[in-house]
Amino acid sequence: MLNTDVLSQPAKKNGDPRVIAWLREEKDRCHTSAVVIAQLAYWVRTKEGKQRIELQIWLTRLIAAMQGRIYGFNVGVAHVWADQEKMLEDLGKRMPVEDGYIAATARKYGFTIVTGNEDDFRRPGLKVFNPFKELPPL
């Protein structure tokens, strides 16, 4: 399950070439969360002029390309989130709310979270892959 920092790499002026190449190779096997799409949509809205227009086109194409592989926050995910939130609270390792929703979605569907944001996602029961650190050099 691609997190925002990974999924946005192709749209950045200085995106990580290794991550971009990996995304191209793995694109048909990748999934994401509607919460990530919301974060990307917000990012687009923080830009102005030509940059905003270009990013909006990129986001529209991304959403179309990922059709059927964008998972929403539904009742099943909500129950996973509640269990996860209670467990993490008991461990003193709570997550930021949006990251918690993304993590619960990944848990529900058995996905590995692909992110450079390890600090917020390295929690018991979550599988994390950091392409910024773990991919071999080009």
N, CA, C and O atoms as a GROMACS GRO file, in nm:
protein
  552
    1MET      N    1   0.084  -0.116   0.000
    1MET     CA    2   0.000   0.000   0.000
    1MET      C    3   0.089   0.123   0.000
    1MET      O    4   0.162   0.149   0.096
    2LEU      N    5   0.083   0.198  -0.110
    2LEU     CA    6   0.170   0.314  -0.126
    2LEU      C    7   0.125   0.430  -0.038
    2LEU      O    8   0.007   0.466  -0.036
    3ASN      N    9   0.219   0.487   0.034
    3ASN     CA   10   0.192   0.606   0.113
    3ASN      C   11   0.218   0.730   0.028
    3ASN      O   12   0.278   0.721  -0.079
    4THR      N   13   0.175   0.842   0.076
    4THR     CA   14   0.181   0.969   0.004
    4THR      C   15   0.323   1.004  -0.041
    4THR      O   16   0.343   1.046  -0.155
    5ASP      N   17   0.420   0.988   0.047
    5ASP     CA   18   0.557   1.028   0.014
    5ASP      C   19   0.615   0.947  -0.101
    5ASP      O   20   0.700   0.997  -0.175
    6VAL      N   21   0.571   0.825  -0.117
    6VAL     CA   22   0.619   0.739  -0.226
    6VAL      C   23   0.541   0.768  -0.354
    6VAL      O   24   0.599   0.787  -0.461
    7LEU      N   25   0.410   0.772  -0.342
    7LEU     CA   26   0.324   0.790  -0.460
    7LEU      C   27   0.346   0.925  -0.528
    7LEU      O   28   0.323   0.938  -0.648
    8SER      N   29   0.389   1.024  -0.453
    8SER     CA   30   0.409   1.159  -0.507
    8SER      C   31   0.543   1.176  -0.579
    8SER      O   32   0.563   1.278  -0.645
    9GLN      N   33   0.634   1.082  -0.570
    9GLN     CA   34   0.769   1.099  -0.626
    9GLN      C   35   0.770   1.136  -0.774
    9GLN      O   36   0.846   1.225  -0.813
   10PRO      N   37   0.689   1.071  -0.860
   10PRO     CA   38   0.694   1.108  -1.003
   10PRO      C   39   0.648   1.252  -1.030
   10PRO      O   40   0.683   1.309  -1.133
   11ALA      N   41   0.571   1.309  -0.940
   11ALA     CA   42   0.518   1.444  -0.961
   11ALA      C   43   0.609   1.552  -0.903
   11ALA      O   44   0.585   1.672  -0.923
   12LYS      N   45   0.712   1.512  -0.833
   12LYS     CA   46   0.804   1.609  -0.772
   12LYS      C   47   0.915   1.646  -0.868
   12LYS      O   48   0.959   1.564  -0.949
   13LYS      N   49   0.961   1.771  -0.858
   13LYS     CA   50   1.071   1.817  -0.944
   13LYS      C   51   1.197   1.735  -0.922
   13LYS      O   52   1.269   1.706  -1.018
   14ASN      N   53   1.223   1.699  -0.799
   14ASN     CA   54   1.343   1.622  -0.766
   14ASN      C   55   1.307   1.488  -0.704
   14ASN      O   56   1.363   1.449  -0.602
   15GLY      N   57   1.212   1.418  -0.765
   15GLY     CA   58   1.171   1.288  -0.714
   15GLY      C   59   1.286   1.188  -0.717
   15GLY      O   60   1.375   1.198  -0.802
   16ASP      N   61   1.284   1.095  -0.627
   16ASP     CA   62   1.389   0.994  -0.616
   16ASP      C   63   1.384   0.901  -0.738
   16ASP      O   64   1.284   0.831  -0.756
   17PRO      N   65   1.488   0.899  -0.821
   17PRO     CA   66   1.486   0.818  -0.943
   17PRO      C   67   1.469   0.668  -0.917
   17PRO      O   68   1.405   0.598  -0.996
   18ARG      N   69   1.526   0.618  -0.807
   18ARG     CA   70   1.510   0.476  -0.775
   18ARG      C   71   1.365   0.442  -0.745
   18ARG      O   72   1.313   0.341  -0.791
   19VAL      N   73   1.300   0.529  -0.667
   19VAL     CA   74   1.160   0.507  -0.630
   19VAL      C   75   1.072   0.518  -0.753
   19VAL      O   76   0.979   0.439  -0.770
   20ILE      N   77   1.099   0.615  -0.838
   20ILE     CA   78   1.021   0.634  -0.960
   20ILE      C   79   1.035   0.511  -1.050
   20ILE      O   80   0.936   0.464  -1.106
   21ALA      N   81   1.155   0.460  -1.066
   21ALA     CA   82   1.177   0.341  -1.148
   21ALA      C   83   1.104   0.220  -1.088
   21ALA      O   84   1.043   0.142  -1.160
   22TRP      N   85   1.111   0.206  -0.957
   22TRP     CA   86   1.043   0.097  -0.888
   22TRP      C   87   0.891   0.107  -0.908
   22TRP      O   88   0.825   0.007  -0.934
   23LEU      N   89   0.838   0.228  -0.896
   23LEU     CA   90   0.694   0.248  -0.918
   23LEU      C   91   0.653   0.207  -1.059
   23LEU      O   92   0.548   0.145  -1.078
   24ARG      N   93   0.734   0.240  -1.157
   24ARG     CA   94   0.704   0.201  -1.296
   24ARG      C   95   0.699   0.049  -1.310
   24ARG      O   96   0.610  -0.006  -1.376
   25GLU      N   97   0.796  -0.018  -1.248
   25GLU     CA   98   0.802  -0.165  -1.256
   25GLU      C   99   0.685  -0.230  -1.183
   25GLU      O  100   0.630  -0.329  -1.230
   26GLU      N  101   0.649  -0.176  -1.070
   26GLU     CA  102   0.551  -0.239  -0.981
   26GLU      C  103   0.409  -0.182  -0.994
   26GLU      O  104   0.319  -0.226  -0.922
   27LYS      N  105   0.388  -0.087  -1.083
   27LYS     CA  106   0.264  -0.010  -1.087
   27LYS      C  107   0.136  -0.094  -1.087
   27LYS      O  108   0.038  -0.056  -1.023
   28ASP      N  109   0.136  -0.206  -1.157
   28ASP     CA  110   0.015  -0.287  -1.164
   28ASP      C  111  -0.010  -0.371  -1.039
   28ASP      O  112  -0.117  -0.429  -1.023
   29ARG      N  113   0.090  -0.378  -0.952
   29ARG     CA  114   0.077  -0.454  -0.828
   29ARG      C  115   0.056  -0.364  -0.706
   29ARG      O  116   0.040  -0.413  -0.594
   30CYS      N  117   0.055  -0.233  -0.728
   30CYS     CA  118   0.046  -0.138  -0.617
   30CYS      C  119  -0.098  -0.099  -0.587
   30CYS      O  120  -0.184  -0.095  -0.675
   31HIS      N  121  -0.120  -0.072  -0.460
   31HIS     CA  122  -0.249  -0.026  -0.411
   31HIS      C  123  -0.224   0.098  -0.327
   31HIS      O  124  -0.111   0.128  -0.290
   32THR      N  125  -0.332   0.170  -0.297
   32THR     CA  126  -0.320   0.282  -0.205
   32THR      C  127  -0.452   0.301  -0.133
   32THR      O  128  -0.548   0.226  -0.154
   33SER      N  129  -0.455   0.401  -0.049
   33SER     CA  130  -0.572   0.432   0.032
   33SER      C  131  -0.636   0.562  -0.017
   33SER      O  132  -0.567   0.651  -0.068
   34ALA      N  133  -0.766   0.571  -0.003
   34ALA     CA  134  -0.835   0.696  -0.035
   34ALA      C  135  -0.782   0.810   0.053
   34ALA      O  136  -0.788   0.926   0.013
   35VAL      N  137  -0.732   0.777   0.171
   35VAL     CA  138  -0.673   0.879   0.258
   35VAL      C  139  -0.547   0.937   0.192
   35VAL      O  140  -0.522   1.057   0.202
   36VAL      N  141  -0.467   0.854   0.127
   36VAL     CA  142  -0.349   0.901   0.054
   36VAL      C  143  -0.392   0.991  -0.061
   36VAL      O  144  -0.330   1.094  -0.085
   37ILE      N  145  -0.497   0.953  -0.132
   37ILE     CA  146  -0.549   1.036  -0.240
   37ILE      C  147  -0.593   1.172  -0.185
   37ILE      O  148  -0.571   1.275  -0.248
   38ALA      N  149  -0.657   1.172  -0.068
   38ALA     CA  150  -0.697   1.299  -0.005
   38ALA      C  151  -0.574   1.385   0.027
   38ALA      O  152  -0.576   1.506   0.006
   39GLN      N  153  -0.470   1.323   0.078
   39GLN     CA  154  -0.347   1.397   0.109
   39GLN      C  155  -0.284   1.454  -0.018
   39GLN      O  156  -0.237   1.568  -0.018
   40LEU      N  157  -0.284   1.376  -0.125
   40LEU     CA  158  -0.231   1.425  -0.252
   40LEU      C  159  -0.316   1.538  -0.308
   40LEU      O  160  -0.263   1.637  -0.359
   41ALA      N  161  -0.448   1.525  -0.298
   41ALA     CA  162  -0.539   1.630  -0.346
   41ALA      C  163  -0.516   1.759  -0.268
   41ALA      O  164  -0.520   1.868  -0.326
   42TYR      N  165  -0.494   1.748  -0.139
   42TYR     CA  166  -0.464   1.867  -0.059
   42TYR      C  167  -0.331   1.929  -0.104
   42TYR      O  168  -0.322   2.051  -0.119
   43TRP      N  169  -0.229   1.846  -0.126
   43TRP     CA  170  -0.099   1.894  -0.173
   43TRP      C  171  -0.114   1.972  -0.303
   43TRP      O  172  -0.054   2.078  -0.319
   44VAL      N  173  -0.194   1.919  -0.396
   44VAL     CA  174  -0.218   1.989  -0.523
   44VAL      C  175  -0.280   2.126  -0.496
   44VAL      O  176  -0.243   2.226  -0.558
   45ARG      N  177  -0.373   2.131  -0.403
   45ARG     CA  178  -0.443   2.257  -0.373
   45ARG      C  179  -0.355   2.360  -0.304
   45ARG      O  180  -0.390   2.478  -0.298
   46THR      N  181  -0.240   2.316  -0.253
   46THR     CA  182  -0.149   2.414  -0.191
   46THR      C  183  -0.063   2.485  -0.295
   46THR      O  184   0.007   2.581  -0.263
   47LYS      N  185  -0.068   2.439  -0.418
   47LYS     CA  186   0.010   2.498  -0.526
   47LYS      C  187  -0.075   2.599  -0.603
   47LYS      O  188  -0.197   2.604  -0.588
   48GLU      N  189  -0.009   2.678  -0.686
   48GLU     CA  190  -0.080   2.780  -0.763
   48GLU      C  191  -0.036   2.777  -0.908
   48GLU      O  192   0.069   2.723  -0.942
   49GLY      N  193  -0.119   2.837  -0.992
   49GLY     CA  194  -0.084   2.858  -1.132
   49GLY      C  195  -0.059   2.731  -1.210
   49GLY      O  196  -0.129   2.630  -1.194
   50LYS      N  197   0.043   2.737  -1.295
   50LYS     CA  198   0.076   2.627  -1.386
   50LYS      C  199   0.110   2.499  -1.308
   50LYS      O  200   0.072   2.390  -1.349
   51GLN      N  201   0.183   2.514  -1.197
   51GLN     CA  202   0.220   2.397  -1.118
   51GLN      C  203   0.095   2.323  -1.067
   51GLN      O  204   0.089   2.201  -1.071
   52ARG      N  205  -0.002   2.399  -1.020
   52ARG     CA  206  -0.126   2.338  -0.970
   52ARG      C  207  -0.200   2.266  -1.083
   52ARG      O  208  -0.250   2.156  -1.064
   53ILE      N  209  -0.207   2.328  -1.199
   53ILE     CA  210  -0.276   2.267  -1.314
   53ILE      C  211  -0.206   2.137  -1.352
   53ILE      O  212  -0.271   2.035  -1.374
   54GLU      N  213  -0.074   2.140  -1.361
   54GLU     CA  214   0.002   2.020  -1.398
   54GLU      C  215  -0.016   1.908  -1.294
   54GLU      O  216  -0.032   1.792  -1.330
   55LEU      N  217  -0.013   1.945  -1.167
   55LEU     CA  218  -0.031   1.845  -1.062
   55LEU      C  219  -0.173   1.789  -1.062
   55LEU      O  220  -0.193   1.670  -1.036
   56GLN      N  221  -0.271   1.872  -1.092
   56GLN     CA  222  -0.410   1.824  -1.098
   56GLN      C  223  -0.426   1.723  -1.211
   56GLN      O  224  -0.494   1.621  -1.195
   57ILE      N  225  -0.364   1.751  -1.326
   57ILE     CA  226  -0.367   1.657  -1.438
   57ILE      C  227  -0.299   1.526  -1.397
   57ILE      O  228  -0.352   1.418  -1.423
   58TRP      N  229  -0.184   1.536  -1.332
   58TRP     CA  230  -0.112   1.417  -1.285
   58TRP      C  231  -0.199   1.336  -1.190
   58TRP      O  232  -0.208   1.214  -1.203
   59LEU      N  233  -0.264   1.403  -1.094
   59LEU     CA  234  -0.347   1.334  -0.996
   59LEU      C  235  -0.467   1.267  -1.062
   59LEU      O  236  -0.502   1.154  -1.028
   60THR      N  237  -0.530   1.334  -1.155
   60THR     CA  238  -0.644   1.276  -1.227
   60THR      C  239  -0.601   1.150  -1.301
   60THR      O  240  -0.673   1.050  -1.299
   61ARG      N  241  -0.486   1.155  -1.366
   61ARG     CA  242  -0.434   1.037  -1.438
   61ARG      C  243  -0.397   0.924  -1.341
   61ARG      O  244  -0.421   0.807  -1.369
   62LEU      N  245  -0.338   0.962  -1.230
   62LEU     CA  246  -0.302   0.862  -1.129
   62LEU      C  247  -0.425   0.788  -1.079
   62LEU      O  248  -0.425   0.665  -1.072
   63ILE      N  249  -0.528   0.862  -1.045
   63ILE     CA  250  -0.651   0.801  -0.995
   63ILE      C  251  -0.712   0.708  -1.100
   63ILE      O  252  -0.757   0.598  -1.067
   64ALA      N  253  -0.712   0.751  -1.224
   64ALA     CA  254  -0.765   0.666  -1.332
   64ALA      C  255  -0.680   0.539  -1.347
   64ALA      O  256  -0.735   0.430  -1.365
   65ALA      N  257  -0.548   0.553  -1.340
   65ALA     CA  258  -0.459   0.438  -1.357
   65ALA      C  259  -0.472   0.339  -1.241
   65ALA      O  260  -0.450   0.220  -1.259
   66MET      N  261  -0.508   0.388  -1.124
   66MET     CA  262  -0.518   0.301  -1.007
   66MET      C  263  -0.661   0.254  -0.980
   66MET      O  264  -0.690   0.200  -0.874
   67GLN      N  265  -0.748   0.274  -1.076
   67GLN     CA  266  -0.888   0.234  -1.061
   67GLN      C  267  -0.898   0.090  -1.010
   67GLN      O  268  -0.836  -0.001  -1.066
   68GLY      N  269  -0.975   0.070  -0.904
   68GLY     CA  270  -0.992  -0.062  -0.846
   68GLY      C  271  -0.885  -0.099  -0.745
   68GLY      O  272  -0.893  -0.204  -0.681
   69ARG      N  273  -0.784  -0.014  -0.730
   69ARG     CA  274  -0.675  -0.042  -0.637
   69ARG      C  275  -0.658   0.070  -0.534
   69ARG      O  276  -0.554   0.083  -0.470
   70ILE      N  277  -0.764   0.152  -0.519
   70ILE     CA  278  -0.767   0.256  -0.417
   70ILE      C  279  -0.872   0.213  -0.314
   70ILE      O  280  -0.991   0.204  -0.346
   71TYR      N  281  -0.827   0.186  -0.194
   71TYR     CA  282  -0.914   0.131  -0.090
   71TYR      C  283  -0.966   0.240   0.002
   71TYR      O  284  -0.890   0.323   0.052
   72GLY      N  285  -1.097   0.239   0.023
   72GLY     CA  286  -1.160   0.340   0.107
   72GLY      C  287  -1.164   0.300   0.253
   72GLY      O  288  -1.135   0.186   0.290
   73PHE      N  289  -1.201   0.396   0.334
   73PHE     CA  290  -1.221   0.372   0.478
   73PHE      C  291  -1.366   0.330   0.493
   73PHE      O  292  -1.457   0.412   0.484
   74ASN      N  293  -1.387   0.200   0.515
   74ASN     CA  294  -1.522   0.146   0.525
   74ASN      C  295  -1.544   0.087   0.664
   74ASN      O  296  -1.458   0.100   0.751
   75VAL      N  297  -1.657   0.023   0.686
   75VAL     CA  298  -1.691  -0.030   0.818
   75VAL      C  299  -1.590  -0.136   0.862
   75VAL      O  300  -1.550  -0.139   0.978
   76GLY      N  301  -1.548  -0.223   0.771
   76GLY     CA  302  -1.449  -0.325   0.806
   76GLY      C  303  -1.317  -0.263   0.849
   76GLY      O  304  -1.257  -0.306   0.948
   77VAL      N  305  -1.272  -0.163   0.775
   77VAL     CA  306  -1.148  -0.093   0.810
   77VAL      C  307  -1.166  -0.019   0.942
   77VAL      O  308  -1.073  -0.012   1.022
   78ALA      N  309  -1.284   0.036   0.965
   78ALA     CA  310  -1.311   0.109   1.089
   78ALA      C  311  -1.291   0.019   1.211
   78ALA      O  312  -1.236   0.063   1.312
   79HIS      N  313  -1.336  -0.105   1.203
   79HIS     CA  314  -1.318  -0.198   1.315
   79HIS      C  315  -1.171  -0.236   1.333
   79HIS      O  316  -1.123  -0.248   1.446
   80VAL      N  317  -1.100  -0.254   1.223
   80VAL     CA  318  -0.956  -0.281   1.232
   80VAL      C  319  -0.887  -0.161   1.296
   80VAL      O  320  -0.801  -0.178   1.382
   81TRP      N  321  -0.925  -0.040   1.254
   81TRP     CA  322  -0.864   0.081   1.311
   81TRP      C  323  -0.889   0.088   1.462
   81TRP      O  324  -0.798   0.119   1.538
   82ALA      N  325  -1.012   0.058   1.504
   82ALA     CA  326  -1.045   0.066   1.648
   82ALA      C  327  -0.960  -0.034   1.728
   82ALA      O  328  -0.906   0.001   1.832
   83ASP      N  329  -0.948  -0.157   1.678
   83ASP     CA  330  -0.864  -0.256   1.746
   83ASP      C  331  -0.718  -0.211   1.749
   83ASP      O  332  -0.651  -0.221   1.852
   84GLN      N  333  -0.671  -0.162   1.636
   84GLN     CA  334  -0.533  -0.114   1.625
   84GLN      C  335  -0.509   0.004   1.719
   84GLN      O  336  -0.408   0.008   1.789
   85GLU      N  337  -0.600   0.097   1.721
   85GLU     CA  338  -0.586   0.217   1.806
   85GLU      C  339  -0.578   0.179   1.953
   85GLU      O  340  -0.496   0.234   2.027
   86LYS      N  341  -0.663   0.086   1.996
   86LYS     CA  342  -0.662   0.042   2.135
   86LYS      C  343  -0.530  -0.028   2.169
   86LYS      O  344  -0.470  -0.001   2.273
   87MET      N  345  -0.486  -0.118   2.080
   87MET     CA  346  -0.360  -0.189   2.102
   87MET      C  347  -0.243  -0.090   2.111
   87MET      O  348  -0.160  -0.100   2.202
   88LEU      N  349  -0.237   0.004   2.017
   88LEU     CA  350  -0.126   0.100   2.016
   88LEU      C  351  -0.132   0.195   2.135
   88LEU      O  352  -0.028   0.235   2.188
   89GLU      N  353  -0.252   0.230   2.177
   89GLU     CA  354  -0.267   0.314   2.296
   89GLU      C  355  -0.213   0.241   2.419
   89GLU      O  356  -0.140   0.298   2.500
   90ASP      N  357  -0.248   0.113   2.431
   90ASP     CA  358  -0.200   0.033   2.544
   90ASP      C  359  -0.047   0.021   2.544
   90ASP      O  360   0.015   0.011   2.650
   91LEU      N  361   0.013   0.021   2.424
   91LEU     CA  362   0.158   0.012   2.412
   91LEU      C  363   0.227   0.148   2.422
   91LEU      O  364   0.350   0.156   2.426
   92GLY      N  365   0.148   0.256   2.424
   92GLY     CA  366   0.204   0.390   2.425
   92GLY      C  367   0.266   0.428   2.292
   92GLY      O  368   0.361   0.507   2.287
   93LYS      N  369   0.213   0.371   2.180
   93LYS     CA  370   0.271   0.393   2.048
   93LYS      C  371   0.165   0.438   1.948
   93LYS      O  372   0.164   0.390   1.834
   94ARG      N  373   0.078   0.527   1.987
   94ARG     CA  374  -0.028   0.573   1.896
   94ARG      C  375   0.030   0.639   1.773
   94ARG      O  376   0.145   0.683   1.771
   95MET      N  377  -0.053   0.644   1.669
   95MET     CA  378  -0.013   0.699   1.539
   95MET      C  379  -0.092   0.826   1.511
   95MET      O  380  -0.201   0.844   1.566
   96PRO      N  381  -0.040   0.915   1.425
   96PRO     CA  382  -0.123   1.024   1.376
   96PRO      C  383  -0.248   0.965   1.310
   96PRO      O  384  -0.241   0.860   1.247
   97VAL      N  385  -0.362   1.031   1.324
   97VAL     CA  386  -0.490   0.975   1.281
   97VAL      C  387  -0.489   0.932   1.134
   97VAL      O  388  -0.530   0.819   1.103
   98GLU      N  389  -0.445   1.018   1.043
   98GLU     CA  390  -0.447   0.980   0.902
   98GLU      C  391  -0.360   0.857   0.876
   98GLU      O  392  -0.398   0.769   0.799
   99ASP      N  393  -0.242   0.852   0.939
   99ASP     CA  394  -0.156   0.735   0.924
   99ASP      C  395  -0.222   0.611   0.983
   99ASP      O  396  -0.206   0.501   0.930
  100GLY      N  397  -0.295   0.629   1.091
  100GLY     CA  398  -0.368   0.518   1.150
  100GLY      C  399  -0.472   0.462   1.055
  100GLY      O  400  -0.490   0.340   1.048
  101TYR      N  401  -0.541   0.549   0.982
  101TYR     CA  402  -0.639   0.503   0.883
  101TYR      C  403  -0.571   0.426   0.770
  101TYR      O  404  -0.620   0.322   0.726
  102ILE      N  405  -0.458   0.477   0.725
  102ILE     CA  406  -0.382   0.409   0.618
  102ILE      C  407  -0.334   0.273   0.670
  102ILE      O  408  -0.346   0.172   0.600
  103ALA      N  409  -0.281   0.270   0.790
  103ALA     CA  410  -0.232   0.145   0.848
  103ALA      C  411  -0.345   0.044   0.866
  103ALA      O  412  -0.327  -0.074   0.838
  104ALA      N  413  -0.461   0.089   0.912
  104ALA     CA  414  -0.574  -0.002   0.931
  104ALA      C  415  -0.620  -0.059   0.798
  104ALA      O  416  -0.659  -0.176   0.791
  105THR      N  417  -0.616   0.021   0.693
  105THR     CA  418  -0.653  -0.028   0.560
  105THR      C  419  -0.553  -0.134   0.516
  105THR      O  420  -0.593  -0.238   0.463
  106ALA      N  421  -0.424  -0.109   0.536
  106ALA     CA  422  -0.322  -0.208   0.501
  106ALA      C  423  -0.341  -0.336   0.581
  106ALA      O  424  -0.330  -0.446   0.525
  107ARG      N  425  -0.370  -0.324   0.710
  107ARG     CA  426  -0.393  -0.443   0.793
  107ARG      C  427  -0.513  -0.523   0.742
  107ARG      O  428  -0.507  -0.645   0.729
  108LYS      N  429  -0.621  -0.453   0.714
  108LYS     CA  430  -0.746  -0.519   0.670
  108LYS      C  431  -0.723  -0.604   0.546
  108LYS      O  432  -0.776  -0.715   0.535
  109TYR      N  433  -0.643  -0.554   0.452
  109TYR     CA  434  -0.625  -0.622   0.325
  109TYR      C  435  -0.491  -0.696   0.314
  109TYR      O  436  -0.459  -0.753   0.209
  110GLY      N  437  -0.412  -0.695   0.422
  110GLY     CA  438  -0.286  -0.770   0.424
  110GLY      C  439  -0.174  -0.709   0.341
  110GLY      O  440  -0.088  -0.781   0.292
  111PHE      N  441  -0.175  -0.576   0.326
  111PHE     CA  442  -0.074  -0.509   0.246
  111PHE      C  443   0.046  -0.465   0.330
  111PHE      O  444   0.034  -0.442   0.450
  112THR      N  445   0.160  -0.456   0.265
  112THR     CA  446   0.278  -0.392   0.321
  112THR      C  447   0.266  -0.243   0.293
  112THR      O  448   0.227  -0.203   0.184
  113ILE      N  449   0.300  -0.160   0.390
  113ILE     CA  450   0.297  -0.016   0.371
  113ILE      C  451   0.431   0.026   0.311
  113ILE      O  452   0.536   0.000   0.369
  114VAL      N  453   0.426   0.090   0.196
  114VAL     CA  454   0.546   0.137   0.127
  114VAL      C  455   0.559   0.285   0.156
  114VAL      O  456   0.481   0.367   0.106
  115THR      N  457   0.658   0.320   0.238
  115THR     CA  458   0.671   0.457   0.286
  115THR      C  459   0.814   0.486   0.329
  115THR      O  460   0.889   0.396   0.367
  116GLY      N  461   0.850   0.612   0.324
  116GLY     CA  462   0.975   0.657   0.382
  116GLY      C  463   0.951   0.707   0.524
  116GLY      O  464   1.045   0.740   0.596
  117ASN      N  465   0.826   0.711   0.563
  117ASN     CA  466   0.785   0.763   0.693
  117ASN      C  467   0.779   0.648   0.794
  117ASN      O  468   0.674   0.619   0.852
  118GLU      N  469   0.893   0.586   0.815
  118GLU     CA  470   0.898   0.468   0.903
  118GLU      C  471   0.858   0.498   1.047
  118GLU      O  472   0.794   0.416   1.112
  119ASP      N  473   0.896   0.614   1.097
  119ASP     CA  474   0.870   0.646   1.238
  119ASP      C  475   0.721   0.636   1.271
  119ASP      O  476   0.685   0.591   1.380
  120ASP      N  477   0.636   0.678   1.180
  120ASP     CA  478   0.492   0.673   1.208
  120ASP      C  479   0.429   0.537   1.179
  120ASP      O  480   0.318   0.510   1.225
  121PHE      N  481   0.497   0.451   1.103
  121PHE     CA  482   0.435   0.326   1.064
  121PHE      C  483   0.499   0.201   1.124
  121PHE      O  484   0.437   0.095   1.120
  122ARG      N  485   0.618   0.208   1.178
  122ARG     CA  486   0.678   0.089   1.238
  122ARG      C  487   0.607   0.062   1.370
  122ARG      O  488   0.640   0.118   1.475
  123ARG      N  489   0.508  -0.026   1.361
  123ARG     CA  490   0.427  -0.064   1.476
  123ARG      C  491   0.405  -0.215   1.473
  123ARG      O  492   0.415  -0.276   1.366
  124PRO      N  493   0.375  -0.275   1.588
  124PRO     CA  494   0.351  -0.420   1.590
  124PRO      C  495   0.242  -0.459   1.489
  124PRO      O  496   0.137  -0.396   1.480
  125GLY      N  497   0.271  -0.564   1.415
  125GLY     CA  498   0.173  -0.617   1.321
  125GLY      C  499   0.168  -0.550   1.186
  125GLY      O  500   0.092  -0.593   1.099
  126LEU      N  501   0.247  -0.445   1.165
  126LEU     CA  502   0.248  -0.377   1.035
  126LEU      C  503   0.375  -0.413   0.960
  126LEU      O  504   0.485  -0.414   1.015
  127LYS      N  505   0.358  -0.443   0.832
  127LYS     CA  506   0.473  -0.469   0.744
  127LYS      C  507   0.504  -0.338   0.673
  127LYS      O  508   0.416  -0.275   0.614
  128VAL      N  509   0.630  -0.297   0.678
  128VAL     CA  510   0.673  -0.171   0.618
  128VAL      C  511   0.791  -0.196   0.524
  128VAL      O  512   0.883  -0.271   0.557
  129PHE      N  513   0.786  -0.134   0.408
  129PHE     CA  514   0.897  -0.135   0.312
  129PHE      C  515   0.932   0.010   0.283
  129PHE      O  516   0.846   0.086   0.238
  130ASN      N  517   1.057   0.047   0.307
  130ASN     CA  518   1.103   0.183   0.282
  130ASN      C  519   1.187   0.183   0.153
  130ASN      O  520   1.305   0.148   0.158
  131PRO      N  521   1.129   0.221   0.039
  131PRO     CA  522   1.204   0.216  -0.086
  131PRO      C  523   1.319   0.316  -0.090
  131PRO      O  524   1.415   0.297  -0.165
  132PHE      N  525   1.311   0.422  -0.011
  132PHE     CA  526   1.418   0.522  -0.009
  132PHE      C  527   1.546   0.463   0.051
  132PHE      O  528   1.656   0.507   0.018
  133LYS      N  529   1.531   0.363   0.139
  133LYS     CA  530   1.646   0.299   0.204
  133LYS      C  531   1.674   0.159   0.151
  133LYS      O  532   1.789   0.116   0.147
  134GLU      N  533   1.569   0.089   0.110
  134GLU     CA  534   1.583  -0.054   0.082
  134GLU      C  535   1.602  -0.090  -0.065
  134GLU      O  536   1.640  -0.204  -0.095
  135LEU      N  537   1.578   0.002  -0.156
  135LEU     CA  538   1.600  -0.029  -0.298
  135LEU      C  539   1.750  -0.023  -0.330
  135LEU      O  540   1.821   0.060  -0.275
  136PRO      N  541   1.797  -0.111  -0.419
  136PRO     CA  542   1.938  -0.104  -0.458
  136PRO      C  543   1.963   0.020  -0.543
  136PRO      O  544   1.869   0.074  -0.602
  137PRO      N  545   2.088   0.065  -0.552
  137PRO     CA  546   2.120   0.179  -0.637
  137PRO      C  547   2.089   0.148  -0.783
  137PRO      O  548   2.090   0.032  -0.823
  138LEU      N  549   2.063   0.252  -0.861
  138LEU     CA  550   2.036   0.233  -1.006
  138LEU      C  551   2.164   0.201  -1.079
  138LEU      O  552   2.162   0.181  -1.201
   0.00000   0.00000   0.00000
